[in-house]
Amino acid sequence: MESNPYTTPSANLFGSTSGTTGGEVTETVINHLQRTKGWVKLVGVLMWILFVIVLLIAIGMIAMGAMGGAMLAQADPNMQGGVLIGMGIGYGLFSWLYLYPAKKLTSYAGSIARLMVSRSVADLEDALNQQRGFWKYVGIITVIYLCLIGLFILGLIAIVALGGFAAMNASGAATP
């Protein structure tokens, strides 16, 4: 079918829907992202630093537990460095929680820098995808944290309830 030459012209206000990534991003969008780039980079670098520091602390705790455990076992056979080693392993696992968001924020800042030069929709999409990955991770960690807090509160309620029941049974058993 031929198009009607007498229809009013129309424009796609939301960009191409054909899946192409051609075109240029507006100056306003680039300006908004440019103003956040420094902060994103700062937080990303700080997360890399935290990852390294916590990982070094973990390695130090494991080493102290291994060396100190041997020395403590010579002085008192009941004392060992297993607690320090266990804590070091825990800190080592905890340090990895910083790695993914640090990578995402660093990539996000890099995508913004590329967007400022190229002004292409593809670089904007990459920047927004990096940001999406970061916030998805933060959301998942937040849900896990809230669940752990809920379990902790339920545990406290159970302890108080069991203590109350034990006190009632102890006072009931004491009176004839």
C-alpha positions in Angstrom: 0.0 0.0 0.0 1.1 3.5 -0.7 1.1 6.1 1.9 -1.3 9.0 1.6 0.5 12.1 0.6 -2.2 14.3 2.1 -1.9 13.1 5.7 -0.3 15.4 8.3 3.4 14.8 9.0 4.2 12.9 12.2 7.4 12.4 14.2 8.5 9.8 16.6 9.1 11.8 19.8 10.6 8.9 21.7 13.4 7.9 19.3 13.7 5.0 16.9 11.6 1.9 17.7 13.3 -0.3 15.1 16.0 -1.3 17.6 18.8 0.8 16.1 21.0 2.7 18.4 21.8 5.5 16.0 21.1 9.1 17.0 22.4 11.6 19.4 21.6 12.1 23.1 20.4 15.5 24.1 22.7 17.9 25.9 20.4 18.0 29.0 20.7 14.2 29.5 24.5 14.4 29.1 24.7 17.3 31.5 22.6 15.4 34.2 24.8 12.3 33.9 28.0 14.4 33.8 27.1 16.0 37.1 26.8 12.6 38.7 29.9 11.1 37.2 32.3 12.4 39.8 30.2 11.2 42.7 29.7 7.8 41.1 33.4 7.5 40.5 34.2 8.5 44.1 31.8 5.9 45.6 33.1 3.3 43.2 36.8 4.0 44.1 35.9 3.9 47.9 34.2 0.6 47.4 37.3 -0.8 45.7 39.4 0.5 48.6 37.0 -1.1 51.2 37.1 -4.4 49.3 41.0 -4.4 49.5 41.1 -3.3 53.1 38.6 -5.9 54.3 40.3 -8.6 52.3 43.7 -7.6 53.8 42.2 -7.7 57.3 40.8 -11.2 56.6 44.2 -12.4 55.4 45.8 -10.9 58.5 43.3 -12.6 60.8 43.8 -15.9 59.2 47.6 -15.6 59.4 47.4 -14.5 63.0 45.1 -17.3 63.8 47.4 -19.8 62.2 50.6 -18.5 63.8 49.0 -17.5 67.1 47.1 -20.8 67.3 50.4 -22.7 67.2 51.9 -20.5 69.9 48.8 -20.6 72.1 48.6 -24.4 71.7 52.1 -24.7 73.1 51.3 -22.6 76.1 47.8 -24.1 76.8 46.6 -27.1 74.7 43.0 -26.0 75.1 43.5 -22.6 73.4 43.7 -22.5 69.6 43.6 -19.9 66.9 40.5 -21.4 65.2 38.3 -18.5 66.2 40.6 -16.0 64.5 40.8 -18.2 61.4 37.0 -18.5 61.3 36.6 -14.8 61.7 39.1 -14.2 59.0 37.2 -16.5 56.6 34.0 -14.6 57.5 35.7 -11.2 56.8 37.1 -12.6 53.5 33.6 -13.7 52.4 32.2 -10.4 53.5 34.8 -8.4 51.5 33.4 -9.9 48.3 30.1 -8.1 48.9 31.9 -4.9 47.9 33.4 -6.2 44.7 30.3 -6.3 42.4 28.9 -2.9 43.2 32.4 -1.4 43.0 32.8 -2.9 39.5 29.3 -1.7 38.5 29.9 1.9 39.7 33.3 2.1 38.0 31.8 0.8 34.8 28.9 3.3 35.1 31.3 6.2 35.5 33.3 5.0 32.5 30.1 4.7 30.4 29.2 8.3 31.3 32.7 9.4 30.2 32.3 7.6 26.9 28.8 9.1 26.5 30.1 12.6 27.0 32.4 12.1 24.0 30.3 10.0 21.6 26.8 11.3 22.5 25.4 8.0 21.2 22.3 6.2 22.4 24.4 3.0 22.7 26.6 4.6 25.4 23.6 5.9 27.2 22.0 2.5 27.2 25.3 1.0 28.5 25.5 3.6 31.3 21.9 2.9 32.3 22.4 -0.8 32.2 25.4 -0.5 34.6 23.3 1.7 36.9 20.5 -0.9 36.8 22.8 -3.7 37.7 24.1 -1.7 40.7 20.6 -0.9 42.0 19.4 -4.5 41.5 22.3 -5.7 43.6 21.6 -3.1 46.3 18.0 -4.1 46.3 18.8 -7.8 46.7 21.3 -7.1 49.6 18.7 -4.9 51.3 16.0 -7.6 51.1 18.4 -10.1 52.5 19.4 -7.7 55.3 15.8 -7.0 56.2 15.1 -10.8 56.3 18.0 -11.3 58.6 16.8 -8.5 60.9 13.3 -10.1 60.9 14.8 -13.4 61.9 16.9 -11.8 64.6 13.7 -10.1 66.0 11.8 -13.4 65.9 14.7 -15.1 67.7 14.6 -12.5 70.4 10.8 -12.9 70.8 11.2 -16.7 71.0 13.9 -16.4 73.6 11.8 -14.0 75.7 8.8 -16.2 75.3 10.7 -19.4 76.2 12.2 -17.6 79.2 8.7 -16.6 80.4 7.4 -20.1 80.0 10.4 -21.5 81.8 9.9 -19.0 84.7 6.2 -19.9 84.9 6.9 -23.6 85.0 9.6 -23.1 87.6 7.4 -21.1 89.8 4.5 -23.5 89.3 6.6 -26.5 90.1 8.0 -24.9 93.3 4.6 -24.5 94.9 2.8 -27.7 96.0 
